[in-house]
Amino acid sequence: MPPLYENITVRQKRNSGLLEHRFSYESKQYSVFGYSKKECWEKREKKVKAFIKGEKTNKAQYTVYEWLALFYKTNKIRRDGSKINPENENRIERIFKPWWEKMPLKQLNGLEIKEKLIEFNDRPNTQRKLFVFLKEACENAVDNQIIKFNPCRGVKLERHMPEPYPVLQPADHVRILAAIEVPKYKAFFMYLCCTGLRLDAAIKSVDGIDLINNVVNVLKKDTATKKNGQRIPLLPNFFSEEDLILLKQVTANGADIFFKKLFKRLGIDAVIHSCRKTFASVAYYVGFRDKNIQMWLGHSTIAMTMDTYVNIIEGDSPIIDYFKALKAHLSQ
């Protein structure tokens, strides 16, 4: 007769690769997690023995901080060790731990959550991300009968409409290029404006620059465009081997600091993400099709591309000259 653990029913957690085994004990449902049926069975046996002995289970012992850490470990780390939204792991230690290291999960309520999140009213995007992660973790606690009700359900955040990122006008292109004295940042500015990549994606995708086929293969792990891939055309000979060496020296933090200081010094109302908006606007200005621009930016809808990213520009600049030459090349 095979060991009992071989006969249990499990389901695989899509993100983490963990197996979940659900079982009933005294008319209540419980879940245990493991990477094999045997591990799940051993955890089930341990939990049942604790019930029989009348011992306190973890069900009554979790603090908010402990539960968030456990939730991240079991639901946000894949089997290969890669992490889903790794910034949340940092937030657990840096933000949630000082807030609720000793507060029992069962005592957490909507008013307490709202009072803490007020601290981030001036950073609404971070506030929303904190709330979404907390809500998901609490919902998981409800599913595992750690708590009876998700305290986040009673919390309503004010809707925040972000200010649109400004576009760089051709006159700005000229001033910025003339003001950049560091070769690697001059090359990186052209790279951002001529590919439309976000800062982090641009850093990662330097290794995806193909000088033979004249494309940038965008290196992304979890995106809506992963299924079809994302390839951005380049003008032949636009980048050289020396340029690639310079681009590989750029870091996201270093570029962010450099361009913030540069834009402030030049009195230009812009952020580094403005380069992405500039890409869309210049591409539209020289006559590329809307669908092409959407595909290169990796947007799920053409409305996002045209309504949010394309702005009216006027004038001439090296970046506009680049796009005109690229259009002529692709039309051949």
Sequence and secondary structure as in RCSB ss.txt:
>XXXX:A:sequence
MPPLYENITVRQKRNSGLLEHRFSYESKQYSVFGYSKKECWEKREKKVKAFIKGEKTNKAQYTVYEWLALFYKTN
KIRRDGSKINPENENRIERIFKPWWEKMPLKQLNGLEIKEKLIEFNDRPNTQRKLFVFLKEACENAVDNQIIKFN
PCRGVKLERHMPEPYPVLQPADHVRILAAIEVPKYKAFFMYLCCTGLRLDAAIKSVDGIDLINNVVNVLKKDTAT
KKNGQRIPLLPNFFSEEDLILLKQVTANGADIFFKKLFKRLGIDAVIHSCRKTFASVAYYVGFRDKNIQMWLGHS
TIAMTMDTYVNIIEGDSPIIDYFKALKAHLSQ
>XXXX:A:secstr
   GGGG   EE TTT  EEEEEEETTEEEEEEESSHHHHHHHHHHHHHHHHHT   GGGT BHHHHHHHHHHHH
SB TTS BSSTHHHHHIIIIIHHHHSSSBGGG  HHHHHHHHGGGTT HHHHHHHHHHHHHHHHHHHHTTS SS 
GGGG               HHHHHHHHHH  SHHHHHHHHHHHHH   HHHHHHHGGGEETTTTEEE   SS TT
TTT  EEE  TTSS HHHHHHHTT  HHHHHHHHHHHHHHHT    TTHHHHHHHHHHHHTT  HHHHHHHHT S
 HHIIIIII     S  HHHHHHHHHHHHHT 
